[in-house]
Amino acid sequence: MKKTEHLCVSDLQKHLIDLANCEHGADLLDLLRAVFESRLKYTDCIIINRYKYRYYETIATTNDQFSDKMWSECSLFTQTAEHGYAICRYPQQIEELEFSITYSIQTLKLKNSLLFSVNTHFDKGIIIFTNVDAQQCEQFINSDTIKIFLQQAFYTLINHVKLAKQTNKALSLTHRFTTLSNLFKEYGSEWFWRLNPLMVFESINNIETIGNVYDQLFIGHKIEHIITDNEKQNTEKWQQFNQLIDDRNDFHDFEFEVEADKNFWVILTGKPLYDKLGNFLGYMGLAKNITTSKQREFALQAQTLRAEEASQTKSKFLRVMSHEIRTPIHAVMGMIELLLDTELSPEQQQLVNYANSSTEILYGLITDVLDFSKIESGTVSCLKKPFDIKLLTENIVGQLNIVEKSDDILFTTHIDTQIPQYVVGDEYRLGQVLFNVISNAFKYTVNGQINLNVVLQNEQLVFEVKDSGIGIAKKHLDLIFKPFSQVNDSINRKSEGVGLGLSISKNLLGIMRGDITVDTQLGLGSTFTISIPFEEAHVSDIVDNVIHKQSALTILVAEDNKTNQVLIKAYLEKLNHKVTLANHGHEAIDLFSRKKFDLVLMDIMMPEMDGLTAAEYIRDELVSDVPIYALTANAEKDNKASCFKVGMNKVLTKPIKFQELEAALKGLFPR
């Protein structure tokens, strides 16, 4: 059967001409987008080139998040180099691609990705297309003309990169020589010096004529004879300097500390001298006393070190407090989940649902406060998973009906029938926003009515909260979304709170690519409109609540908190597994060495011996390959990396849901 090309030869020729006209990497990326617009849909294009051993560097990208990033070698890249391409499928392989980035990117939302190998005589690169349609890839990867075009695009980009580096180097040299030529004119405190062929100072031209300290210390000495003991210990620095001298190269801004009654710092810039016959005569150049600037530099370094130590102390404190505060919250959420699985009356079921929703919102609030460093750096992220939007709304409304119940306020809700039961988003963050906004409506409405209307508008899920309360003056509208700000900040104000609710809500909606607006009039009430992108959940994404039968496992659970022990034990026994409990790492090791287990669930933070140390001991000293799953409240990438480093197989994040635990145990069998 004749092969059908994805890009015809005439189009290839035209696009190769367009490539030659690209002046910058951005032009090249735009051309790729234009050429592949109808052939391959993708979100971002990242072009990486091998940088030293086992690493790649980003040389062009459509997404600034990937700029200046280093990528470590991984099996995907090896597969790409061997076969010319690789399809990174979601979700099995995508985590490997994300982890290959040496500096974590918090907001990655990668799905299927396509990788192409591209090479020149000296360079080995990979072109990555993210979030592609897997079906489109099949034809795309088999097209010879596509491969030729991508190869030529990489070759063109490499030339651009090299030209840019050469240009920058030339400009840098030009700037440096211009600076050197103006040194003496600009700085009267600088002085000339000269070294003979033996690298001994033979002249110092300084404005001081009487008691010249530079003459006394420098004349007749080599540089290595006038430096301090601290300088002599910096052998690598002086080896590099001596190599420059041996190679007769120029040197610029070379700093060192001089031994004297009161030590001082100088900076030297010099170049070699030759006679007409090319004989080496020594070096000459300019020098300057930089003691004052070095003292400022050292003071800044000390201040930075103290700040880093304080930051580390704060981070350690937050990690410990995160564990101590989250632990009882996890237990409460787990117990409620177990309670929901018992026989309850309709009224009890409703009350427990309200309690469950409240604890999840509380957990979200605690997480925000404890993850203070994440909030400061703007790295708080939101989940995208299916949830029951109607149940979430009903639970929040039910809670407020109980907490804010008033005979003087009529609270009504309406949910558009066009809205499906399950949508994709962050249930907890959205619940937190809705709870904040509707609570404010109750807070500032003495009597009248409050309406919640949920509709679909222009691919947006819109929540409209309308009240007949006191309203807000136009001059105060700028305050309501600022942190720690309230319209009435007097100490005897009627409404409680610290003024964070609406500020947090606006920031969370921004992360969810949503928005919040307000239409208000003093004395007549307010209407807050919340909008987030609408995405209906696919049936295959909705978690099945049916308990699947599995072979009984013998499981060791290392957990220091008694309530969590009860919770995890209840979950596992509900799945017909046999459970043995350990209170800390030492006890876990002792039990593991005396009894056969199919799985170990290991809490990370425990007294006497932590989970990481215990897991490492099991792997290295007991030489066991029994699966070990980490239990942690901190699921950041660096924490996960620490778990995998000591040989753990999987990381389970607290609070652990029954369905998540069940899914994690699938595929395990008695040993």
C-alpha positions in Angstrom: 0.0 0.0 0.0 1.4 3.4 -1.0 2.4 5.5 1.9 0.5 8.8 2.3 2.6 11.7 3.5 1.3 13.9 6.3 3.1 16.9 4.7 3.4 17.0 0.9 6.8 17.8 -0.7 5.7 21.1 -2.2 4.5 22.3 1.2 7.7 21.0 2.8 9.8 23.1 0.3 7.7 26.2 1.1 8.1 25.7 4.9 11.8 25.1 4.6 12.1 28.6 3.0 10.0 30.0 5.8 12.4 28.4 8.3 15.3 30.1 6.7 13.6 33.4 7.2 13.0 32.9 10.9 15.1 35.4 12.9 14.4 34.2 16.4 13.4 31.1 18.3 9.9 32.6 18.8 9.5 32.9 15.0 10.4 29.3 14.6 7.9 28.1 17.3 5.2 30.2 15.6 6.0 28.5 12.3 5.7 25.1 13.9 2.3 26.0 15.3 1.1 27.2 11.9 2.4 24.2 10.0 1.0 21.6 12.4 -2.3 23.5 13.2 -4.4 21.1 11.1 -2.1 18.1 11.5 -1.4 17.9 15.2 -3.2 19.7 18.0 -0.9 20.4 21.0 -0.7 22.8 24.0 3.0 23.6 24.2 6.2 22.9 22.2 9.5 22.5 24.1 12.8 22.0 22.3 15.6 20.6 24.5 19.2 20.0 23.7 21.7 17.7 25.5 23.8 19.6 28.0 26.8 17.7 29.4 26.2 14.1 30.6 22.7 12.9 31.5 21.1 16.3 31.2 19.2 18.4 28.7 18.5 22.1 28.7 15.5 24.0 27.2 16.5 26.1 24.2 13.1 27.2 23.0 9.5 26.8 24.3 6.0 28.3 23.9 5.5 28.2 27.7 7.7 30.4 30.0 7.3 27.8 32.7 9.8 25.6 30.9 12.3 28.4 30.1 15.9 27.9 31.5 14.9 24.5 32.8 17.2 21.5 33.0 15.9 18.0 32.3 17.6 14.8 33.6 18.0 11.7 31.4 15.1 9.3 31.7 13.9 6.1 29.9 11.5 8.2 27.8 14.4 10.2 26.3 16.4 7.0 25.8 13.4 5.4 23.9 13.0 8.6 21.8 16.7 8.5 20.8 16.5 4.8 19.9 13.3 4.8 17.9 13.2 8.4 16.7 10.1 9.2 18.7 8.1 8.2 21.8 4.5 8.7 22.8 4.3 9.5 26.5 0.9 8.3 27.5 -1.3 9.6 30.4 -1.2 8.8 33.2 1.2 5.8 33.1 4.4 7.7 31.8 3.6 11.3 32.3 4.9 11.4 35.9 8.3 10.3 34.6 8.3 13.2 32.2 7.4 15.7 34.9 10.0 14.3 37.3 12.7 14.6 34.7 12.6 18.4 35.2 15.2 19.1 37.8 13.4 22.2 39.1 9.8 21.4 40.0 7.0 23.2 38.2 3.9 23.3 40.4 1.3 24.0 37.7 2.1 21.2 35.2 -1.1 19.7 33.7 0.4 17.3 31.2 -1.6 14.6 29.4 -0.4 12.6 26.4 2.9 14.0 25.0 4.8 13.3 21.8 8.6 13.3 21.7 10.7 13.5 18.5 14.5 12.9 18.4 16.4 15.5 16.3 20.2 15.6 15.9 23.0 17.5 14.2 26.6 16.5 13.9 27.4 17.9 17.3 24.0 18.2 19.1 21.4 15.8 20.2 17.9 17.2 20.9 14.3 16.3 21.5 11.2 18.2 20.5 8.3 17.7 22.9 4.6 18.4 22.0 2.4 18.3 25.1 -1.3 17.4 25.5 -1.6 15.8 22.0 -4.3 13.6 20.6 -2.9 10.1 20.6 -4.8 9.1 17.4 -3.3 12.0 15.5 0.2 10.9 16.5 0.0 7.6 14.6 0.0 9.3 11.2 2.2 12.1 12.3 5.2 9.9 13.4 5.2 7.9 10.2 5.6 10.9 7.9 9.1 11.3 6.4 8.5 14.9 5.4 7.5 15.8 8.9 10.7 14.3 10.2 12.7 16.3 7.6 11.0 19.5 8.6 11.5 18.9 12.4 15.2 18.0 11.8 15.7 21.2 9.8 13.8 23.3 12.4 16.2 22.0 15.1 19.3 22.7 12.9 18.0 26.2 12.3 17.3 26.8 16.0 20.8 25.5 17.1 22.4 27.9 14.7 20.3 30.8 16.1 21.3 29.8 19.7 25.0 29.6 18.8 24.9 32.9 16.9 23.2 34.5 19.9 25.9 33.2 22.3 28.7 34.4 20.0 27.0 37.8 19.7 26.6 38.1 23.4 30.2 37.1 24.0 31.4 39.7 21.5 29.3 42.4 23.0 30.5 41.4 26.5 34.2 41.7 25.3 33.5 45.0 23.7 31.8 46.3 26.9 34.7 45.0 29.0 37.4 46.7 27.0 35.4 49.9 26.9 35.2 49.7 30.6 38.9 49.1 31.0 39.8 52.1 28.8 37.7 54.3 31.0 38.8 52.9 34.3 41.4 55.5 35.2 39.3 58.4 34.1 36.3 57.2 36.2 38.1 56.2 39.4 40.8 58.3 40.9 41.4 55.7 43.6 42.7 53.1 41.1 46.4 52.7 40.4 48.6 51.1 37.8 50.9 48.2 38.5 53.4 46.2 36.5 54.9 42.7 36.9 58.3 41.6 35.4 58.6 38.2 33.5 59.2 36.5 36.9 55.7 37.8 38.0 57.3 40.1 40.6 55.8 43.5 41.2 58.4 46.0 39.9 56.3 49.3 39.8 53.3 50.8 41.5 51.9 54.1 40.2 49.7 55.5 42.9 48.7 59.1 43.8 50.2 58.6 47.3 53.9 59.7 47.3 54.8 59.5 51.0 54.4 56.3 53.0 52.8 54.5 50.1 51.5 51.2 51.6 51.1 49.6 48.2 54.8 50.2 47.4 55.8 48.7 50.7 53.7 45.6 50.4 53.8 44.9 46.7 57.2 46.0 45.2 59.7 43.1 45.0 57.1 40.4 45.9 55.0 37.9 43.9 51.3 37.9 44.4 51.3 34.6 46.3 53.7 36.1 48.9 51.4 38.9 49.9 48.1 37.1 50.3 46.5 36.1 53.6 46.4 32.5 55.0 42.6 32.3 54.2 43.5 33.1 50.6 46.1 30.4 50.5 43.5 27.8 51.5 41.5 28.6 48.4 43.7 26.4 46.2 41.2 26.0 43.4 40.9 29.8 42.9 44.7 30.2 42.7 45.2 27.2 40.5 42.8 28.7 38.0 44.5 32.1 38.2 48.0 30.5 37.8 46.7 28.7 34.7 45.6 32.0 33.2 49.1 33.4 33.8 50.8 30.3 32.4 48.7 30.6 29.3 49.5 34.3 29.0 45.8 35.2 29.0 44.1 38.5 30.1 42.4 38.5 33.5 39.7 40.7 34.7 38.3 41.7 38.2 40.5 39.2 40.1 39.9 39.7 43.8 42.2 38.7 46.7 42.9 39.7 50.3 46.3 41.2 51.1 48.2 40.4 54.4 49.0 43.7 56.3 48.8 45.2 59.7 45.1 45.7 58.8 44.2 43.2 56.0 42.5 44.7 52.9 41.1 43.6 49.6 42.2 44.5 46.1 40.9 43.8 42.6 43.2 43.4 39.7 42.7 43.6 35.9 45.7 42.9 33.7 47.0 41.8 30.3 50.4 40.4 29.2 53.1 42.6 27.6 55.4 41.7 24.7 58.3 43.4 22.9 58.5 43.8 19.1 60.1 40.4 18.8 57.3 38.7 20.8 59.3 38.2 23.9 57.2 38.1 27.1 57.9 41.2 29.3 55.4 40.5 32.2 51.9 41.9 33.0 50.5 45.4 33.6 47.1 46.6 34.5 44.9 48.4 37.0 44.1 47.8 40.7 41.6 49.1 43.2 41.1 48.8 47.0 37.7 47.2 47.4 37.7 46.6 51.2 34.6 48.6 51.9 32.5 46.9 49.2 33.8 43.4 50.4 32.8 44.3 54.0 29.3 45.1 52.7 29.3 41.9 50.7 30.2 39.8 53.7 27.6 41.5 55.8 25.0 40.8 53.2 26.1 37.1 53.0 25.8 36.8 56.8 22.4 38.4 56.7 21.3 36.1 53.9 22.6 33.1 55.9 20.7 34.1 59.0 17.5 34.6 56.8 18.0 31.1 55.3 18.5 29.6 58.7 15.3 31.3 59.9 13.5 30.1 56.9 14.7 26.5 57.5 13.6 26.8 61.1 10.2 28.1 60.0 9.8 25.4 57.4 10.7 22.7 60.0 8.2 24.2 62.5 5.5 24.2 59.8 6.2 20.6 58.8 5.9 19.5 62.4 2.8 21.6 63.1 1.4 20.4 59.8 1.7 16.8 61.0 0.4 17.5 64.5 -2.6 19.5 63.4 -3.6 17.6 60.3 -3.5 14.2 62.1 -6.7 14.7 64.2 -8.4 16.3 61.2 -7.5 13.2 59.1 -8.9 11.0 61.9 -12.2 13.0 62.0 -12.6 12.8 58.2 -11.9 9.1 58.2 -14.3 8.4 61.0 -17.1 10.3 59.2 -16.3 8.3 56.1 -16.7 5.1 58.1 -19.9 6.4 59.7 -21.4 7.2 56.2 -21.0 3.5 55.4 -23.2 2.4 58.3 -27.0 2.1 58.5 -28.3 5.7 59.0 -31.7 7.3 59.0 -32.3 9.9 56.3 -31.9 12.7 58.9 -28.7 11.2 60.3 -27.4 10.8 56.7 -28.0 14.4 56.0 -26.3 15.6 59.2 -23.3 13.4 58.6 -23.0 14.7 55.0 -23.0 18.3 56.5 -20.3 17.3 58.9 -18.3 15.7 56.2 -18.4 18.7 53.9 -17.5 21.0 56.9 -14.4 19.0 57.8 -13.2 19.0 54.2 -13.5 22.8 54.1 -11.8 23.0 57.5 -9.0 20.8 56.2 -8.6 23.1 53.2 -8.3 26.1 55.4 -5.8 24.5 57.7 -3.8 23.4 54.7 -3.6 27.0 53.4 -2.5 28.3 56.8 0.1 25.6 57.5 1.5 25.7 53.9 2.5 29.3 54.5 5.6 29.1 52.3 3.5 27.9 49.4 1.1 30.8 49.8 4.0 33.3 50.0 5.5 32.0 46.8 2.2 31.7 45.0 2.5 28.0 44.5 -0.8 26.9 45.9 -2.3 24.5 43.3 -5.8 23.2 42.7 -6.9 19.7 41.8 -8.9 18.6 38.8 -11.0 15.6 39.5 -14.7 14.6 39.2 -17.1 15.6 41.9 -20.8 15.8 42.5 -21.6 19.5 42.1 -25.2 19.2 43.2 -24.3 17.3 46.4 -21.6 19.9 47.2 -24.0 22.8 46.8 -26.7 21.0 48.8 -24.3 20.2 51.6 -23.1 23.9 51.9 -26.6 25.2 51.8 -27.7 22.6 54.4 -24.8 23.6 56.7 -25.7 27.3 56.4 -29.4 26.6 57.0 -28.4 25.0 60.3 -25.7 27.5 61.4 -27.4 30.7 60.1 -31.0 29.7 60.6 -33.2 32.8 61.0 -37.0 33.3 60.7 -36.3 36.7 59.3 -34.3 35.5 56.2 -35.7 33.5 53.3 -32.8 31.4 51.8 -33.6 29.9 48.4 -31.5 27.9 45.9 -31.9 27.0 42.2 -29.6 24.7 40.2 -30.1 24.7 36.4 -31.2 21.3 35.2 -28.7 21.5 32.3 -25.9 21.2 34.8 -24.7 17.5 34.9 -24.3 15.8 38.3 -20.6 15.3 38.0 -18.1 18.0 36.8 -14.3 18.3 36.9 -12.6 20.7 39.3 -11.4 21.2 42.9 -14.3 20.3 45.1 -12.7 21.6 48.3 -11.5 24.9 47.0 -14.8 25.6 45.3 -16.7 24.6 48.5 -14.4 27.0 50.5 -15.2 29.9 48.1 -19.0 29.3 48.2 -19.0 28.9 52.0 -17.1 32.2 52.3 -19.4 34.2 50.0 -22.7 32.8 51.2 -21.6 33.2 54.9 -20.9 36.9 54.1 -24.4 37.2 52.7 -25.9 35.9 56.0 -23.5 38.0 58.0 -24.6 41.3 56.4 -28.3 40.5 56.0 -30.5 41.1 59.0 -33.8 40.4 57.3 -35.0 39.8 53.8 -33.8 37.1 51.4 -30.7 35.4 50.0 -30.8 33.6 46.7 -28.2 31.1 45.3 -28.6 30.6 41.6 -26.3 28.1 39.7 -26.4 28.2 35.9 -24.3 27.4 32.8 -23.2 30.5 30.8 -20.7 30.6 27.9 -18.9 27.4 29.0 -18.7 28.8 32.5 -20.2 27.4 35.7 -21.8 30.5 37.3 -22.8 30.8 41.0 -24.8 34.0 41.7 -25.3 34.9 45.4 -27.8 37.7 45.8 -28.8 39.2 49.2 -31.0 42.1 50.3 -28.5 43.1 53.1 -26.8 46.4 53.9 -24.8 46.6 50.6 -21.4 48.2 50.1 -20.6 51.8 49.4 -18.8 52.3 46.0 -15.8 53.9 47.7 -15.2 50.7 49.7 -15.3 48.2 46.8 -11.5 48.2 46.5 -11.2 47.0 50.1 -13.3 43.9 50.1 -10.9 41.7 48.2 -7.8 42.9 50.1 -6.4 40.7 52.9 -7.1 41.7 56.5 -9.4 44.4 55.3 -13.1 45.0 56.1 -15.5 47.8 55.3 -15.9 48.5 59.0 -12.6 47.9 60.9 -13.7 49.4 64.2 -13.2 47.3 67.3 -17.0 47.2 68.1 -18.1 46.2 64.6 -21.0 43.7 64.6 -19.5 41.2 62.2 -16.6 38.9 63.3 -13.7 37.9 61.2 -10.2 39.0 60.1 -11.0 40.0 56.6 -9.4 37.1 54.8 -12.5 35.2 53.3 -13.0 37.2 50.1 -9.3 37.7 49.5 -8.6 34.0 49.7 -11.7 33.3 47.6 -10.4 35.6 44.8 -6.9 34.1 44.8 -8.3 30.6 44.7 -10.6 31.4 41.8 -7.7 32.9 40.0 -5.8 29.6 40.4 -8.9 27.8 39.0 -9.0 30.2 36.1 -12.2 31.7 37.4 -13.3 35.1 38.7 -15.5 36.8 41.2 -17.3 40.1 40.7 -19.7 42.2 42.8 -22.7 44.4 42.0 -23.9 46.3 45.0 -25.7 49.4 46.2 -25.5 50.7 49.8 -28.7 49.9 51.6 -30.2 47.7 48.8 -28.0 44.6 49.0 -25.2 42.9 46.9 -24.9 40.3 44.2 -21.6 38.3 44.1 -21.0 36.3 40.9 -18.6 33.5 40.9 -17.5 31.8 37.6 -15.2 28.9 36.9 -14.5 27.0 33.6 -17.1 24.2 33.0 -15.9 20.7 32.3 -18.2 17.7 32.5 -16.8 14.5 34.0 -16.6 11.5 31.8 -18.3 8.3 33.1 -14.9 6.5 33.1 -13.4 9.1 35.4 -16.0 8.8 38.1 -14.8 6.6 41.0 -16.7 3.3 41.4 -18.0 3.0 45.0 -18.3 -0.8 44.8 -15.9 -2.8 47.0 -14.0 -5.2 44.8 -12.9 -8.5 46.2 -9.2 -9.1 46.6 -7.1 -11.7 48.1 -6.5 -11.1 51.8 -3.1 -9.6 52.6 -1.0 -9.5 55.8 -0.2 -5.9 56.3 2.1 -4.1 58.8 0.9 -0.6 59.6 3.5 1.7 61.3 1.6 4.7 62.7 2.1 6.5 66.0 -1.3 8.2 66.2 -3.9 5.9 67.9 -6.9 7.3 66.2 -5.3 6.9 62.8 -4.4 3.3 63.7 -8.1 2.6 64.4 -9.1 4.3 61.1 -6.6 2.5 58.9 -7.1 -0.8 60.6 -10.9 -0.4 60.0 -10.4 0.4 56.4 -8.1 -2.6 55.8 -10.3 -5.1 57.8 -13.2 -3.9 55.7 -11.3 -5.1 52.7 -10.7 -8.5 54.6 -6.9 -7.9 55.1 -5.0 -8.9 58.3 -3.5 -6.0 60.1 -0.5 -5.7 62.6 0.1 -2.3 64.2 3.5 -0.7 65.1 3.8 2.5 67.0 7.2 3.6 65.6 10.0 2.6 63.3 11.9 0.5 65.8 8.8 -1.6 66.5 8.0 -1.9 62.8 11.5 -3.3 62.1 11.2 -5.7 65.0 7.8 -7.0 63.9 9.0 -7.2 60.2 12.0 -9.3 61.1 9.9 -11.8 63.1 6.8 -12.1 60.9 6.0 -12.4 57.2 4.1 -9.5 55.6 2.8 -8.8 52.1 2.8 -5.0 52.5 4.1 -2.3 54.9 2.2 1.0 55.3 4.7 3.4 56.9 4.0 6.8 58.4 6.8 9.2 57.7 6.9 11.2 61.0 7.0 9.0 64.1 8.9 9.1 67.4 12.1 7.1 68.2 12.6 6.2 64.5 10.9 7.9 61.5 9.4 6.0 58.6 12.2 6.9 56.1 14.9 5.5 58.4 12.8 2.3 59.0 12.2 1.8 55.3 15.9 2.2 54.5 16.8 -0.4 57.1 14.3 -2.9 55.7 15.7 -2.5 52.3 19.4 -2.4 53.1 19.8 -4.4 56.3 16.9 -6.9 56.1 17.3 -7.0 52.3 13.6 -7.3 51.6 11.7 -6.3 48.5 8.2 -6.3 50.2 6.2 -3.3 49.0 6.4 -0.3 51.3 3.8 2.5 50.9 4.5 5.8 52.6 1.8 7.6 54.6 2.3 11.4 54.7 0.5 14.6 55.1 3.1 16.3 52.9 2.9 15.2 49.2 5.3 17.8 47.7 7.6 16.5 45.0 10.7 16.8 47.3 9.0 14.8 50.0 8.0 12.1 47.5 11.5 12.0 46.2 12.8 11.3 49.7 10.4 8.4 50.0 11.5 6.8 46.7 15.1 7.4 47.5 15.0 5.0 50.5 13.2 2.3 48.5 9.5 3.0 49.1 7.2 2.0 46.3 4.3 4.4 46.5 3.3 7.6 48.5 -0.3 7.8 49.9 -1.4 11.3 51.0 -3.3 11.9 54.1 -6.2 12.1 54.6 -6.6 8.7 53.1 -10.0 8.0 51.6 -11.3 4.4 51.6 -11.6 4.3 47.8 -8.0 5.6 47.4 -6.6 3.0 49.7 -8.6 0.3 48.0 -7.3 1.4 44.6 -3.7 1.5 45.9 -3.8 -2.1 47.1 -5.1 -3.5 43.8 -2.6 -5.7 42.0 -1.0 -6.8 45.3 -1.1 -10.5 46.1 -0.1 -12.6 49.1 3.6 -13.5 48.9 
